[in-house]
Amino acid sequence: MPSLSPAKRQRMRDAIEALPEPTRTVYLAHLLQGDDYTQIGAREGLTVREVERHIADAILLIDRFLLGAAERGQ
């Protein structure tokens, strides 16, 4: 994975911070801790399908956030 510039890194942090709960918690558990969907689901009281949905939502919302930032010239 290519390294991100400090500005892009900050936009990514902002995008993740903008995620609603529990989507942010689920996404970060998978991304940063490397937890699998079963582990996250057991800890958060979610089914594996619900965890999958939160991950998909997070990816979509982050993508939209970053595209919006790019359109604004950030």
N, C-alpha and C positions, 0 to 999 in steps of 0.2 A: 504494500500500500504506500503510495507516495506521501511524503510528509506534507502537512498543511502549513500555510503561512499563519502567523499569529492572528491576522484578521479573520481568516477562514476558520481557524480553531475557535475563536470567540463567537463567530456566527453559529458554529455547531453547538457550542455550549448554550447559547441563547435559544436555539431551536429545541434542545433537549429540555431546558428549563421551562419552556412554554408548553410542554406536554402535560396533559391532565393526569391526575392520579386515578387509578393505579398504573396507567400506561407507562409513565416515567419510571416508576419503581421496577416494573417488569422488564422494561427495555434495558435499564442500567444493570439489573441483576444478570441479564443474559450477556450484555456487551462487556461489562467491566469485570464481573466475577466469573463469567463463563458457565454459569449455572444452566443446566438443561431445563426444558419446559416442565418436566415432571417435578424436578426440585423446586422450581419457582411456584408451580401450582400448589404443591404441598405446603409450602411456607406461606403463601398468600391466600390460601383457601379457594383456589381457582381450579377449574378443569384444564387439562392440557389444551383443549380447543379454545378456551377463554384466553389462555396465555398466548397461543398462536395469534388470536385476534388482536390482542394488545400489541404484540410485536409488529404485525402488519399495519395496524393503525399508526404506531410510532414511526415506522418507515415512511408511510404516506404523509403524515403531518410534518415530519422533518424535511422531506423533499419539498413540500409546498412552502414551508417557511423559508428554506434556502433559495428556492426559485423566486419568491417574493422579494427577498433581500437583494438578489441579483438584479431584478427588474428595477428596484429602487436605487441601484448603483452602489450598493454596500459591499 
